[in-house]
């Protein structure tokens, strides 16, 4: 039996930075990320939101979440005070 993994709704990175986590359809994800390529997820720095395709299997969602969280952390570290709070 596969272990269920519930995605967090938000992640606090400290220093007043909160990353939101949302699931959506692949079509909506493509429009947010401005691409026609197939995507499992994406990091939108304009809204501080990690978007994950709701069609992903639970294990894949977990992988995508951590992958996109790394992008978010890298952006926050690089942008410093410029991040949208």
N, C-alpha and C positions, 0 to 999 in steps of 0.2 A: 504494500500500500504506500502511495506517495504521500510524503509529509506536506501538509498544507502550509503555505507561507503567505501571511497577510502583509501586504505592502504598507509601510507607514504613510500617513496622509501628509506629513511634513517632517523635515529633519532640521533641527537647530544646529548650526555650525558654530554657534557662539559669536561674540562680537556683534550681536544684533542681526545676524544673517540667518534667514529661514528659507529653506528650499521646500517647495511644495511638490507633491507627487500625485499625479492623476493618470487614470487610464482613459483611453479613448479609442475610437475606431481607426483603422489604418488610413482611411480616406481623410479624416480630420487631422491625423498626425502628419500626413503628407502636406496638407495645406499649411499647418503650423511651421513645418520645417522647410517649406518652399521647395519641394522636390517631387519628382514622379517616381523616384527609386523606392523599392520595397524597404520598409523600416520596421524594426521591432520597438524602437523607442527613440527619444531625442531629448536634448537639454535646450530649453528656451531661456536664454539669459535675460530677455526683455521682461519676462514675468517671473523669473526665478522658479521655473517649473520644470520638473522632469515628467515627460509624457511617455506612457507605455501602452503599446497596442494591447487592447483588452482580449484579443484573440490568442495571445501567447499562453502557452501552458504555464502552470504555476512555477515550475523549475526555471523556465526560460524568463519569466517575469523577474524572478530574483536576480538572475544573471544580468538582465538588461538594467534593472534598478542600480546595481552596484557599478556597472559600466558607466551609466549616465551620471551617477553620483561623483565618480572620479572626474568627469568633465566639469561638473559644477564646482567641485572643490578647486580644480586647477584654475577655472575662471575667477573664482572669488579671490584666490591667492594672488593671481596676476593683476586683477583690477583694483584690489584693495578698496579704497573709499568710493570708487566709481560704480560699485555694484548697486543695482536697483533695490533699495531697502523699502 
